[in-house]
């Protein structure tokens, strides 16, 4: 289900491995992680969803990057997913020009990812 009537944030976020991000930089575009390729779209999260996404899909993983994506540059589809929440998806290749910032996403001493202040 796609919802185009609800207002959505200017930025969405993608968590990926450093290796995957480096490959995207080498290729000049981001085609997605293995799960994205399987599902046929690139999965993103809002700032309010990214910690839950990290805990669910990247628990304990090191060597991660957090990408900030400008939603005015790409056509984001908002679809109901986990827990009935609307999640941002991209049914296309992500141009690197849409990536505004890239942060390291380290694990804290408690084993939880430490997110930058994205506000």
Beta strands, then each sheet from edge to edge (+ up, - down):
strand 1: 11-17
strand 2: 29-30
strand 3: 42-43
strand 4: 64-70
strand 5: 76-80
strand 6: 86-90
strand 7: 94-95
strand 8: 99-104
sheet 1: 1+ 4- 8+
sheet 2: 2+ 7-
sheet 3: 3+ 6- 5+
end
